[in-house]
Amino acid sequence: MEAIFYCEKPSARLTYIVDYVFTHLLGLKVRVTHQAIDYQSFNGIHCNYSGAPICSKEVHIKPHGLLHERGIKEQFVTSFLVGDQPAFFASGPGYDLPFDVFSASFFLLSRYEEYFHFEPDMHGRFPARASWAARNNCLGYPVLWEWSKLLRAVFSQKHPRWQPKPPGYVFVPTYDIDLPWAYLHRGLRGWGRVGLDLLKRDWRQVHARWQVQRQGRADPFFTFPRLQKLHNDTGIRPRIFWLLANRTREDINPSWKLDAYQKLIKEVSEWSDPGIHPSYYSWQATSIIERDKKRLETITASEITHSRQHFLRLRLPDTYRALLAAGIRHDYSMGFAAEPGYRAGTTEPFFWYDLKEDKVTELLVHPFGVMDVTLKQYLGYSAEEAVGALKDMQEYCEKEGLEFCTLWHNSSFSSLHGWDGWWEVYEGLQK
């Protein structure tokens, strides 16, 4: 079945969000029109997005006004419940939904709230606690999907024979490689760590370094053979992001010129898809993204179009404009470091909408739901507690037929720094 969407005046924002909600969340082919005659004669699902009703078989949604504005203006967001779901942009009585689901969805998907003043965290990032979703206890699940289900329910009342199709469950494993070796190939930094361990009399670390560097024991962060076997067994090809930055306090990767590092990247890229993990200082600098991207392209002899920001440092619109200018077309940074959940309210990929230019871009954003470091370091979860949190998120996506994207690090599969038992946590996600 197809759908028609009536509005009095089309806009780029409206077309963008209608396409996402209808096509990607509801599985409906949709046509937008401002001609009432075409709307009335259409045979299919009718959605009227105007102040006055047109026909009896339609679903009537009152416009809030956001989708016909230009630029960025202060929005007054008053939250309330629709059933058990938080919502905003109320419509009042007489409509099929008590809020403008399209304007609210656009507000979250475009990350409208991130364009205003906020108190950044220690890395300059927009913090989870400042988001509307966190304040209304819906960050942990995709609220846009729950809103689309409200829309689906009113459509089904008018068209009982319509059978909506969810996008389909898929597990999307991704990894950030900040430091492929704990002890090997560390250069001067490695010797500095040795001196620090001796000063602290950390004999456990001294002994472990000796075993790896002098006795040939496997480096604890070198978990790639284990990951390769896991993905060969499951048949799931992961996306792996490599840090190839110049050395800084935050960029701790080996030199991109190191033969062992280049060899590792080439070998791992045979069973995974490579992406760039741009420097901590790249978030507003196209030149740095281009530099790091070119390094990975040189090593892999392939074009690199996928990226995730180191430390998840993302500032809108600057970071996404810099990525586009550098030739990146897929970004995987859309998530929070301090909390698991869905920063843009959705599990499903979406094209970034540049609010300042008021246009859809070519950058496809891939949201992730949870990061290993979030659970262990930010929230202080034990391995056992992490299992429960991850199981809840994964089972929700399986039940609803949605993507479940995770972010992990190779170092989280070693026993160093309290990560004992986390391999088993991660292994349990592979289905």
Secondary structure, 3 states (H helix, E strand, C coil): CEEEEEECCCCHHHHHHHHHHHHHHCCCEEEEECCHHHHHHCCCEEEEECCCCCCCCCEECCCCCHHHCCCCCCCCCCCEEECCEEECCECCCCCCCCECHHHHHHHHHCCHHHHCCCCCCCCCCCCHHHCHHHHCCCCCCCHHHHHHHHHHHHHHHHCCCCCCCCCCCEEEEEEEECCCCCCCCCHHHHHHHHHHHHHHCCHHHHHHHHHHHHHCCCCCCCCHHHHHHHHHHHCCCCEEEECCCCCCCCCCCCCCCCHHHHHHHHHHCCCCEEEECCCCCCCCCHHHHHHHHHHHHHHHCCCCCEECCHHHCCCCCHHHHHHHHCCCCEECCCCCCCCCCCCCCCCCCEEEEECCCCEEEEEEECCCCEEHHHHHHHCCCCHHHHHHHHHHHHHHHHHHCCEEEEEEEHHHHCCHHHCCCHHHHHHCCCC
